[in-house]
């Protein structure tokens, strides 16, 4: 429930379309709902403007599907990340319209197609191996009401590929740049644009990349002052923060 839905509920009660008992029942689970194995935060959209997101690992298919269903009943878009094939099947049994995003390892249900972002979020990947993380960022930004565009496989080993897409970069309001190996791409992109660049280190690379630590350290030491960094492989975090930035006036 967000501020708009709450106002609508009050208006319905005021006009007599809802009885006081019905209004109370709808508000009963406003802060959170105890499912025994999870406390579903229905109040988050009201506090932050965006509903709770479900993190798949560690949850049984039945648990994830139950949480998904409770969030869906409140009318918001629903997103579950890092989901398994079994979890996807469990959700699909309840919601045929739920969309599986195989590369992103996510499943979504769209209830609200409103565009809340003020501009376009462009998601960039250095290589094709970085695309799963980039897709997680892209799906997150989409489900949160943004216009999105992707520019994939434009790493620094072939910098001409990036420069050929410079128009897309300069039209972005926020950029998300995913890279493994030495993690150089966000600094290059940051030097070409005057908007926030959210760098996502990926765990792509050989031995001394240390599963993304080399890229993380490189990005943290970027000389491009408009670059900030999220955790290794955290496409979701990048998409979420980009969405918050994109809603600012």
N, C-alpha and C positions, 0 to 999 in steps of 0.2 A: 504494500500500500504506500503510495506517495502522497504528496500534499494535495494534488488535484483530486485523487480518489477519496481522500479524507473529506475534502470540502463537499464533494458530491454526496457522500454518505450523510453528512450533516444536513444538507439541503433536502434529501429524501425523507429524513426523519422529521424535519421541520414541516414539510408539506403533508405529512401523514402517509407517505407511500411506504414507509417502513415503521413498524411498531417500535417502541423503546426496547422491547426484548430482542427484536431482530437486529437492531443497531448494536446492542450490547454484544450479541453473539458474534457479529462480524468484527467487533473490536477486541473480542476476547483474546485473540492470538496476535494482536498488533505488535507487542514488543518481541515475543518469540513463542515458538510452539515446541513443546517437549514431545518428541517421538519415542523417548526411551533410550535410543541410541544416538540421538542428535537433537540439539536445540536450534530449530530453524529460525533465522533472524528475519522476520517479516518487517521489522522496523527499519532495516538498513536503507531501503530506497527513500524513506522519509528523511532519514538523517543525512545521507550522502548523495542522494539523487540516482543511485544505482542499486539494484537488488543484490542479494547474496549470490555468489558464484560457488558451484560445487566442485571440489577437488576430488577426483576419482580414486586415486590410489589409497588402499587400506579399507575401502568400503566394499561390502558385498554387492552384487548386482541388485538384490532386493532392497538394500538400504539406499543405494543411490537412486533407484527408481522411486522409492517412497519420498525422499527429499525432493526430487525433481517434481513429483506430482503436487506436493504441498506448495511449492513455490509457484507452480503453474496456475494453481487455483486462485492466486491473487492477481492474475492478469498481466504479469510482467513477462518480458523475454527471459528465457531460462538458458543458462550456459553451464555445462559440466565439462571440465578439462581433464586431460590425461586419462581418458576412459579406455577400458578394455572392450573387446568384442562382446563379451558376455554382458557387460554393463549396458552397452548400446542395445543389445537385444531386449534386455529387461525394460528399458525406457520405451523402445519401439512397440512393445506389447501394450503399453498404456497409452502411448501417443503416436499414432501413425504419421502425423505431420511433423514429428521431430526429425531434424535433419542431421545426419551423421557426416562429419568432416574427417575423413580418414587420415589425410596428411597431418592435420592439426591435432589429431587424437582428441576430438571434441564432439559433443552433441548439443544441438541447440533447438529451442522451440521459440518461434517468433510470434508474439502476440501484439506487439506494438512496432509499427514500421515508421514511426516518426523519426525524422532526422533532427537530432539535437545539437550536433556539432556545427560550428560556424564556418568550417572549411574542410579541406580534404586531408586525410591522414594517408601518407604514402609509406608503404612498408618495403624496405630494400633488403635483399640478401646478397651476400658476397658470392656464394656458390650455391649450386643445386642441393648440396648436402645440408645447407642451412635452412632450406625451405620449410621443413616441418616446424621449426621454431617460429619462422616468419609467418607461417599460416596460422599458428596459434594466436599470434599478435593480431593478424588481420581479422580472424573470426571474432575475437574479443572486441575489437573496435567496431565491427559491423553490428554485433548484437547490442552494443551500447549506443547505437543510433548515430553512426558517422558514415559519411561518404569515404570510401577507401579505394586505394589503387596500389598495385604492387609492381615493383621493378626488381626482377630476379636475375641472379647470375651475372653480376656486374662488379666482381671483385677487382682488387688492385693489380692482380697479375695481368689483367687486360683492361687498363684504365680507360681506353677508348670506348669500351662498352658503357661505362658509367657516363662519360661525357656526351654520348649520343642520346642519353635520356635526361639531359640537364633541364629541359623544359618541364618535365614532370616534377623534378626535384624543386624547382623554383616556384612552382604553383602550390606546393604543399603548405599547410599551416603548421603541421607537426610531422616529423619524420621518425620512423623507427628503422634502425639499421642493424641487421643481424650478421655476425661474422665470427668465424672460428680462426684456426691457425694463429697468426700473430695479431689479429684483431685490428688491422689498420684502417679498414673502410670507413668507420664512423668519423674519424678525424678528417679524412678526405672530403666526405660529404659535408661535414661541419664547416669546412673552409669554403664551400660553394654556396651556402645558403645563410639566410639571416633569421632562421626560425629554430625552435628547440629540436635537437636531435637526441633521441633516446637510443643509446647503444645497448645491444643485447649480445654478450659473448656466448658463443655456442661451444659445445664440447666436441667440435669437429677438429681433427688434427692428429698428428703422429705423437710419439712418446713424450717429447719435451713440451708439448702443448698442455700436458697435465689435465686432460679432460676439461679444457676451457679456462684454466687458471691463467695461462699465458695471455689469452685474449682479454680476460678480465683486467689483468694488471696493465696491459697496453692501453685499454680504453680508459681506465682510471687516471692514466697519465697523459691523456690526450692534450695536445696544445691548442685544440679548437675549443674556445671558451663556451660555446653553445651546446656542448656535448655533455650529457649526463648518462649514468650507467645503472642498469638493473642487474639482477643476479644471473648466473650462468643458466642458459636455456630457458629463461623466464619470459617467454613470449607473451604470456597472459599479463604479467605485471607491466610490460611495456605498452600493451594495448590499452590497459586500464588507465594508466597515467596519461597516455596520449589523449584518451577520451576526456579526461578531466580538463586537461589543457585546452582541448578543442572546444569546450563549452564556455570558456571564459570570454567575456565581451572584449 
